[in-house]
């Protein structure tokens, strides 16, 4: 392990030891972790790509990053805002006419035809802030009629995004448009759906597939080479096996294999809400772009104002309270990711901007303490509560700060 001023060697040893314990116990097959402060960057590569694999995990191992896809798509949107192609207060129906003349449920319990007109159109900013009026319902499937209708349409937006829908983005938005909204646009924060709709908006605004647009506008300028919506055959040897723990025993069962799984072919619909794969160095390049205010190697890819908008809280106090299951007591929401919410005194840990992925990935940048942490694992989360290895990662990462 190498260190530089700003990262404490003893703290980094604790980081190694605590993460190693989770790998050695079999709780996590393998992981890649990064802690950075200023110009000091430390990485850990532990375990293997699959249970029982004797080969050590590679630094360039490819992980399913799930909802860390969301801030990447948001950055793509802000690039188009900088270009003048999109405006934050644009009604999305100019590019997504399917979403004109929305209807809104009178109540979540109500029939799908018991609606009132939307008071205003959905805007681009509504998609970025997850206030378009539709998203996750934290009740068991089948509790409300809208959940049954969404499931019948195969939208995969009120729960995990896998298996991916077998139809493309035009069909997805056409099906989604048959449903009423849960709330008036702008009124409440609801998770996930905004990013899916945003990805389709980016395709129509750019005239490209979502993958081609993100590659041209972000990935190629950043030198990002392994971030994609699929993993080609020549990279599958670096692709980790995804696991889902049993809810009772914690035993790991294969969720998706590296060969013969959901990511082996380009999807019918590139889902901006949670279907990108990436590596630690690709993600660090993206995060570094935001830390630099939008500039990479002297070239502006995003304006400083767009980065500031992405990484600050846009929610009202009431919206933050209703979103606390996802964002915690002190979290807010920026564009496509968590943002620092108001705190008094020393902020909790972790705190800042970034997001977690349900397949077992996490990123947060704390602007007060100046620390960034990224952890990539192949053990899926089973609830919004952080698993033990996430907690140990953050405790040790913050303990590595040299004052």
Secondary structure, 3 states (H helix, E strand, C coil): CCCCCCECHHHHHHHHHHHHHHHHCCCCCEEEEEEEECCEEEEEEEECCCCCCCCCCCCCCEEEEECCHHHHHHHHHHHHHHHCCCCCCCEHHHCCHHHCCCEEECCCCCCCCCEEECCCCCEHHHHHHCCCCCCCCCCCCCCCHHHHHHHHHCCCCCCCCCCCCCCCHHHHHHHHCCCCECCCCCCCCCCCHHHHHHHHHHHHHHCCCHHHHHHHHHHHHHCCCCCECCCCHHHHHHECCEEEECCCCCCEEEEECCCCCCCCCCCCCCCCCCCEEECHHHHHHHHHHHHCCCEECCEECCCHHHHHHHCECCCCHHHHHHCHHHHCCCEEECCCCEEECCCCCCCCCCCCEEEEECCCEEEEEECCCCEEEEEEECECCCCCCCCHHHHHHHHHHHHCECC
